[in-house]
Amino acid sequence: MQGPHIALPAQAGFASASAYDAHRPSYPAEAVDRLLESLGMAGVKGAKIADLAAGTGKFTEILARRPEEYDIVAIEPHDAMREQLQRKALPRVRVVKGTADNMSDIPKESVACVITAQSFHWFANADAVKEIARISQSSGAFGLIWNIEDYNAPKSWNIHPGWEFTMRDIIWSFDDNSPRFRHEKWRQVFDDQAESTTLFRMPLAEDSVNFETCLQKDAVWSRLRTLSQLAVLEGEALEEVRKQFFESVNSANTETDESGRIVVHGRTVFFWTSKVSPQPSTKDN
């Protein structure tokens, strides 16, 4: 097996795995419940689930705490993030090194469900889809989920005005042409499936849950700094972004809670499909 290939912006931007783990949000219980129901995994005791590109285990932790006691294999190529996940020693979780297009440690048709959380945009390509299909059982489920705060949203989304709108413009200004959810191009790999070789049912089903998080200003800034394109900034460039953030968040129209914490708005979006089982060949009698 060749060494896992990781996009350079992801390799550098997620180098501080501990900061990512500390400041990135978890997933709303309602969104998780609805996704697992849609995938046919809710209530299935001991189901074998692959958490692909598990990162530091933000979603893995949720799966591991579920009453179904899932049998989980967490696949992650980034060494620092994988080590952060391994230190958690989650029950019934096996952590392996691998990429979406090379999961050689996972046997063919061995998992009932593959889930990618906050990650599919990095590897939305035909080779990854083929490998996901390879490890999936017949009619196996495939789920995708993202937490998208307003400041990191696609330009097509209507978001809250004020500091979140300002920061979205700033984040887009640092666009490095690497694939991210906000570019809204990740779906293309499913649309490009040839009819004769369709691996997953289309169209993708989808749903979403809005969420709000209340954080101190410094905590909001720390969360922003976990975005890969901001995490790599240094010196004057970093200081300029920091200045713009605090100027915008200190404006009079910024929404706060009763404790003065900043309200961060977002949306958890999730999608699901299932593997297309090959049809048995028929022969003329």
Contacts in CASP RR format, 6 or more apart in sequence:
PFRMAT RR
TARGET T0000
AUTHOR 0000-0000-0000
METHOD contacts of the structure
MODEL  1
MQGPHIALPAQAGFASASAYDAHRPSYPAEAVDRLLESLGMAGVKGAKIA
DLAAGTGKFTEILARRPEEYDIVAIEPHDAMREQLQRKALPRVRVVKGTA
DNMSDIPKESVACVITAQSFHWFANADAVKEIARISQSSGAFGLIWNIED
YNAPKSWNIHPGWEFTMRDIIWSFDDNSPRFRHEKWRQVFDDQAESTTLF
RMPLAEDSVNFETCLQKDAVWSRLRTLSQLAVLEGEALEEVRKQFFESVN
SANTETDESGRIVVHGRTVFFWTSKVSPQPSTKDN
1 98 0 8 1.000
1 102 0 8 1.000
1 104 0 8 1.000
2 102 0 8 1.000
4 77 0 8 1.000
4 97 0 8 1.000
4 98 0 8 1.000
4 99 0 8 1.000
4 102 0 8 1.000
5 77 0 8 1.000
5 99 0 8 1.000
6 77 0 8 1.000
6 78 0 8 1.000
6 99 0 8 1.000
7 122 0 8 1.000
7 178 0 8 1.000
7 179 0 8 1.000
8 178 0 8 1.000
9 176 0 8 1.000
9 178 0 8 1.000
9 228 0 8 1.000
9 229 0 8 1.000
9 232 0 8 1.000
10 78 0 8 1.000
10 122 0 8 1.000
10 178 0 8 1.000
10 228 0 8 1.000
11 78 0 8 1.000
12 228 0 8 1.000
12 231 0 8 1.000
12 232 0 8 1.000
13 228 0 8 1.000
13 229 0 8 1.000
13 231 0 8 1.000
13 232 0 8 1.000
14 20 0 8 1.000
14 55 0 8 1.000
14 78 0 8 1.000
14 80 0 8 1.000
14 81 0 8 1.000
14 228 0 8 1.000
14 231 0 8 1.000
15 80 0 8 1.000
15 231 0 8 1.000
16 80 0 8 1.000
16 226 0 8 1.000
16 231 0 8 1.000
17 55 0 8 1.000
17 56 0 8 1.000
17 78 0 8 1.000
17 80 0 8 1.000
17 81 0 8 1.000
17 83 0 8 1.000
17 84 0 8 1.000
18 84 0 8 1.000
19 222 0 8 1.000
19 225 0 8 1.000
19 226 0 8 1.000
19 231 0 8 1.000
20 55 0 8 1.000
20 56 0 8 1.000
20 81 0 8 1.000
20 84 0 8 1.000
20 226 0 8 1.000
21 56 0 8 1.000
21 57 0 8 1.000
21 58 0 8 1.000
21 84 0 8 1.000
22 222 0 8 1.000
23 219 0 8 1.000
23 222 0 8 1.000
23 223 0 8 1.000
23 225 0 8 1.000
23 226 0 8 1.000
24 56 0 8 1.000
24 58 0 8 1.000
24 118 0 8 1.000
24 147 0 8 1.000
24 223 0 8 1.000
24 226 0 8 1.000
25 58 0 8 1.000
25 147 0 8 1.000
25 149 0 8 1.000
25 211 0 8 1.000
25 213 0 8 1.000
25 223 0 8 1.000
26 58 0 8 1.000
26 61 0 8 1.000
26 62 0 8 1.000
27 58 0 8 1.000
27 59 0 8 1.000
27 62 0 8 1.000
27 117 0 8 1.000
27 145 0 8 1.000
27 147 0 8 1.000
27 268 0 8 1.000
28 209 0 8 1.000
28 211 0 8 1.000
28 268 0 8 1.000
30 209 0 8 1.000
31 145 0 8 1.000
31 207 0 8 1.000
31 208 0 8 1.000
31 209 0 8 1.000
31 268 0 8 1.000
31 270 0 8 1.000
32 62 0 8 1.000
32 145 0 8 1.000
33 42 0 8 1.000
34 207 0 8 1.000
34 209 0 8 1.000
34 270 0 8 1.000
35 115 0 8 1.000
35 143 0 8 1.000
35 145 0 8 1.000
35 207 0 8 1.000
35 270 0 8 1.000
35 272 0 8 1.000
36 42 0 8 1.000
36 66 0 8 1.000
38 205 0 8 1.000
38 207 0 8 1.000
38 270 0 8 1.000
38 272 0 8 1.000
39 113 0 8 1.000
39 115 0 8 1.000
39 141 0 8 1.000
39 142 0 8 1.000
39 143 0 8 1.000
39 272 0 8 1.000
40 113 0 8 1.000
40 141 0 8 1.000
41 47 0 8 1.000
41 49 0 8 1.000
41 68 0 8 1.000
41 70 0 8 1.000
41 112 0 8 1.000
41 113 0 8 1.000
41 141 0 8 1.000
42 68 0 8 1.000
43 67 0 8 1.000
43 68 0 8 1.000
44 68 0 8 1.000
44 112 0 8 1.000
45 68 0 8 1.000
45 69 0 8 1.000
46 68 0 8 1.000
46 69 0 8 1.000
46 70 0 8 1.000
46 71 0 8 1.000
47 68 0 8 1.000
47 70 0 8 1.000
47 71 0 8 1.000
47 112 0 8 1.000
47 113 0 8 1.000
48 70 0 8 1.000
48 71 0 8 1.000
48 73 0 8 1.000
48 110 0 8 1.000
48 111 0 8 1.000
48 112 0 8 1.000
48 113 0 8 1.000
49 63 0 8 1.000
49 70 0 8 1.000
49 71 0 8 1.000
49 72 0 8 1.000
49 73 0 8 1.000
49 111 0 8 1.000
49 112 0 8 1.000
49 113 0 8 1.000
49 114 0 8 1.000
49 115 0 8 1.000
50 72 0 8 1.000
50 73 0 8 1.000
50 74 0 8 1.000
50 75 0 8 1.000
50 103 0 8 1.000
50 106 0 8 1.000
50 111 0 8 1.000
50 113 0 8 1.000
50 114 0 8 1.000
50 115 0 8 1.000
50 135 0 8 1.000
51 57 0 8 1.000
51 59 0 8 1.000
51 60 0 8 1.000
51 63 0 8 1.000
51 72 0 8 1.000
51 73 0 8 1.000
51 74 0 8 1.000
51 75 0 8 1.000
51 115 0 8 1.000
51 116 0 8 1.000
51 117 0 8 1.000
52 75 0 8 1.000
52 100 0 8 1.000
52 103 0 8 1.000
52 114 0 8 1.000
52 115 0 8 1.000
52 116 0 8 1.000
52 119 0 8 1.000
52 132 0 8 1.000
53 75 0 8 1.000
53 76 0 8 1.000
53 77 0 8 1.000
53 100 0 8 1.000
53 116 0 8 1.000
53 117 0 8 1.000
53 118 0 8 1.000
53 119 0 8 1.000
53 120 0 8 1.000
53 122 0 8 1.000
53 123 0 8 1.000
54 60 0 8 1.000
54 74 0 8 1.000
54 75 0 8 1.000
54 76 0 8 1.000
54 81 0 8 1.000
54 82 0 8 1.000
54 85 0 8 1.000
54 95 0 8 1.000
54 117 0 8 1.000
55 74 0 8 1.000
55 76 0 8 1.000
55 78 0 8 1.000
55 81 0 8 1.000
55 82 0 8 1.000
55 84 0 8 1.000
55 85 0 8 1.000
55 119 0 8 1.000
56 81 0 8 1.000
56 84 0 8 1.000
56 85 0 8 1.000
57 74 0 8 1.000
57 84 0 8 1.000
57 85 0 8 1.000
57 88 0 8 1.000
57 90 0 8 1.000
58 117 0 8 1.000
58 118 0 8 1.000
59 115 0 8 1.000
59 117 0 8 1.000
59 118 0 8 1.000
59 145 0 8 1.000
60 72 0 8 1.000
60 74 0 8 1.000
60 85 0 8 1.000
60 88 0 8 1.000
60 90 0 8 1.000
60 93 0 8 1.000
61 88 0 8 1.000
61 90 0 8 1.000
63 70 0 8 1.000
63 72 0 8 1.000
63 93 0 8 1.000
63 115 0 8 1.000
64 70 0 8 1.000
64 72 0 8 1.000
64 90 0 8 1.000
64 91 0 8 1.000
64 92 0 8 1.000
64 93 0 8 1.000
69 91 0 8 1.000
69 92 0 8 1.000
70 92 0 8 1.000
71 92 0 8 1.000
72 90 0 8 1.000
72 92 0 8 1.000
72 93 0 8 1.000
72 94 0 8 1.000
73 93 0 8 1.000
73 94 0 8 1.000
73 95 0 8 1.000
73 96 0 8 1.000
73 105 0 8 1.000
73 106 0 8 1.000
73 111 0 8 1.000
74 85 0 8 1.000
74 93 0 8 1.000
74 94 0 8 1.000
74 95 0 8 1.000
74 96 0 8 1.000
75 96 0 8 1.000
75 97 0 8 1.000
75 98 0 8 1.000
75 99 0 8 1.000
75 100 0 8 1.000
75 103 0 8 1.000
75 105 0 8 1.000
75 106 0 8 1.000
76 82 0 8 1.000
76 85 0 8 1.000
76 95 0 8 1.000
76 96 0 8 1.000
76 97 0 8 1.000
76 98 0 8 1.000
77 97 0 8 1.000
77 98 0 8 1.000
77 99 0 8 1.000
79 97 0 8 1.000
82 95 0 8 1.000
82 97 0 8 1.000
85 95 0 8 1.000
86 95 0 8 1.000
96 103 0 8 1.000
96 105 0 8 1.000
96 106 0 8 1.000
97 105 0 8 1.000
98 104 0 8 1.000
98 105 0 8 1.000
99 123 0 8 1.000
99 128 0 8 1.000
100 116 0 8 1.000
100 123 0 8 1.000
100 127 0 8 1.000
100 128 0 8 1.000
100 131 0 8 1.000
100 132 0 8 1.000
101 123 0 8 1.000
101 125 0 8 1.000
101 127 0 8 1.000
101 128 0 8 1.000
101 130 0 8 1.000
101 131 0 8 1.000
102 131 0 8 1.000
103 131 0 8 1.000
103 134 0 8 1.000
103 135 0 8 1.000
106 135 0 8 1.000
107 135 0 8 1.000
108 134 0 8 1.000
108 135 0 8 1.000
109 134 0 8 1.000
109 135 0 8 1.000
109 136 0 8 1.000
109 137 0 8 1.000
109 138 0 8 1.000
110 135 0 8 1.000
110 137 0 8 1.000
111 135 0 8 1.000
111 136 0 8 1.000
111 137 0 8 1.000
111 140 0 8 1.000
112 136 0 8 1.000
112 137 0 8 1.000
112 140 0 8 1.000
112 141 0 8 1.000
113 136 0 8 1.000
113 140 0 8 1.000
113 141 0 8 1.000
113 142 0 8 1.000
113 143 0 8 1.000
114 132 0 8 1.000
114 135 0 8 1.000
114 136 0 8 1.000
114 140 0 8 1.000
114 141 0 8 1.000
114 142 0 8 1.000
114 143 0 8 1.000
115 142 0 8 1.000
115 143 0 8 1.000
115 144 0 8 1.000
115 145 0 8 1.000
116 143 0 8 1.000
116 144 0 8 1.000
116 145 0 8 1.000
117 144 0 8 1.000
117 145 0 8 1.000
117 146 0 8 1.000
118 145 0 8 1.000
118 146 0 8 1.000
118 147 0 8 1.000
120 144 0 8 1.000
120 186 0 8 1.000
121 179 0 8 1.000
121 180 0 8 1.000
121 181 0 8 1.000
121 183 0 8 1.000
121 185 0 8 1.000
121 186 0 8 1.000
122 179 0 8 1.000
124 179 0 8 1.000
124 185 0 8 1.000
124 186 0 8 1.000
124 187 0 8 1.000
124 188 0 8 1.000
124 189 0 8 1.000
125 189 0 8 1.000
126 189 0 8 1.000
126 192 0 8 1.000
128 189 0 8 1.000
129 189 0 8 1.000
129 190 0 8 1.000
129 193 0 8 1.000
129 199 0 8 1.000
129 200 0 8 1.000
130 199 0 8 1.000
132 142 0 8 1.000
132 199 0 8 1.000
133 199 0 8 1.000
133 200 0 8 1.000
133 275 0 8 1.000
136 142 0 8 1.000
136 275 0 8 1.000
137 275 0 8 1.000
138 275 0 8 1.000
138 277 0 8 1.000
139 274 0 8 1.000
139 275 0 8 1.000
139 277 0 8 1.000
140 274 0 8 1.000
140 275 0 8 1.000
141 272 0 8 1.000
141 273 0 8 1.000
141 274 0 8 1.000
141 275 0 8 1.000
142 200 0 8 1.000
142 272 0 8 1.000
142 273 0 8 1.000
142 274 0 8 1.000
142 275 0 8 1.000
143 270 0 8 1.000
143 271 0 8 1.000
143 272 0 8 1.000
143 273 0 8 1.000
144 204 0 8 1.000
144 270 0 8 1.000
144 271 0 8 1.000
144 272 0 8 1.000
145 268 0 8 1.000
145 269 0 8 1.000
145 270 0 8 1.000
145 271 0 8 1.000
146 181 0 8 1.000
146 268 0 8 1.000
146 269 0 8 1.000
146 270 0 8 1.000
147 211 0 8 1.000
147 266 0 8 1.000
147 267 0 8 1.000
147 268 0 8 1.000
148 157 0 8 1.000
148 181 0 8 1.000
148 182 0 8 1.000
148 266 0 8 1.000
148 267 0 8 1.000
148 268 0 8 1.000
148 269 0 8 1.000
149 164 0 8 1.000
149 223 0 8 1.000
149 264 0 8 1.000
149 265 0 8 1.000
149 266 0 8 1.000
150 157 0 8 1.000
150 159 0 8 1.000
150 160 0 8 1.000
150 164 0 8 1.000
150 165 0 8 1.000
150 168 0 8 1.000
150 264 0 8 1.000
150 265 0 8 1.000
150 266 0 8 1.000
151 159 0 8 1.000
151 163 0 8 1.000
151 164 0 8 1.000
151 167 0 8 1.000
151 168 0 8 1.000
151 171 0 8 1.000
151 224 0 8 1.000
152 168 0 8 1.000
152 171 0 8 1.000
152 181 0 8 1.000
152 182 0 8 1.000
152 227 0 8 1.000
153 159 0 8 1.000
153 168 0 8 1.000
153 182 0 8 1.000
153 266 0 8 1.000
153 267 0 8 1.000
154 181 0 8 1.000
154 182 0 8 1.000
154 183 0 8 1.000
154 184 0 8 1.000
155 168 0 8 1.000
155 172 0 8 1.000
155 182 0 8 1.000
156 184 0 8 1.000
157 267 0 8 1.000
159 165 0 8 1.000
159 168 0 8 1.000
159 265 0 8 1.000
160 255 0 8 1.000
160 265 0 8 1.000
161 253 0 8 1.000
162 248 0 8 1.000
162 251 0 8 1.000
162 253 0 8 1.000
162 254 0 8 1.000
163 245 0 8 1.000
163 248 0 8 1.000
163 249 0 8 1.000
163 251 0 8 1.000
163 254 0 8 1.000
163 262 0 8 1.000
164 264 0 8 1.000
164 265 0 8 1.000
166 244 0 8 1.000
166 248 0 8 1.000
167 224 0 8 1.000
167 244 0 8 1.000
167 245 0 8 1.000
167 248 0 8 1.000
170 241 0 8 1.000
170 244 0 8 1.000
170 245 0 8 1.000
171 227 0 8 1.000
171 229 0 8 1.000
171 230 0 8 1.000
172 182 0 8 1.000
174 229 0 8 1.000
174 230 0 8 1.000
174 233 0 8 1.000
175 229 0 8 1.000
176 229 0 8 1.000
178 228 0 8 1.000
178 229 0 8 1.000
179 185 0 8 1.000
179 186 0 8 1.000
187 204 0 8 1.000
190 200 0 8 1.000
190 202 0 8 1.000
190 203 0 8 1.000
190 204 0 8 1.000
190 273 0 8 1.000
191 202 0 8 1.000
193 199 0 8 1.000
193 200 0 8 1.000
193 202 0 8 1.000
198 276 0 8 1.000
199 275 0 8 1.000
199 276 0 8 1.000
200 273 0 8 1.000
200 274 0 8 1.000
200 275 0 8 1.000
200 276 0 8 1.000
201 273 0 8 1.000
201 274 0 8 1.000
201 275 0 8 1.000
201 276 0 8 1.000
202 273 0 8 1.000
204 271 0 8 1.000
204 272 0 8 1.000
204 273 0 8 1.000
205 271 0 8 1.000
205 272 0 8 1.000
205 273 0 8 1.000
206 269 0 8 1.000
206 270 0 8 1.000
206 271 0 8 1.000
206 272 0 8 1.000
207 269 0 8 1.000
207 270 0 8 1.000
208 267 0 8 1.000
208 268 0 8 1.000
208 269 0 8 1.000
208 270 0 8 1.000
209 267 0 8 1.000
209 268 0 8 1.000
210 265 0 8 1.000
210 266 0 8 1.000
210 267 0 8 1.000
210 268 0 8 1.000
211 265 0 8 1.000
211 266 0 8 1.000
211 267 0 8 1.000
211 268 0 8 1.000
212 263 0 8 1.000
212 264 0 8 1.000
212 265 0 8 1.000
212 266 0 8 1.000
213 263 0 8 1.000
213 264 0 8 1.000
213 266 0 8 1.000
214 256 0 8 1.000
214 257 0 8 1.000
214 259 0 8 1.000
214 261 0 8 1.000
214 262 0 8 1.000
214 263 0 8 1.000
214 264 0 8 1.000
215 223 0 8 1.000
215 261 0 8 1.000
215 262 0 8 1.000
215 264 0 8 1.000
216 261 0 8 1.000
216 262 0 8 1.000
217 246 0 8 1.000
217 249 0 8 1.000
217 250 0 8 1.000
217 262 0 8 1.000
220 245 0 8 1.000
220 249 0 8 1.000
220 262 0 8 1.000
220 264 0 8 1.000
221 242 0 8 1.000
221 245 0 8 1.000
221 246 0 8 1.000
223 264 0 8 1.000
224 230 0 8 1.000
224 245 0 8 1.000
225 231 0 8 1.000
230 238 0 8 1.000
230 241 0 8 1.000
233 241 0 8 1.000
248 254 0 8 1.000
249 262 0 8 1.000
254 262 0 8 1.000
255 262 0 8 1.000
255 263 0 8 1.000
256 262 0 8 1.000
256 263 0 8 1.000
257 263 0 8 1.000
END
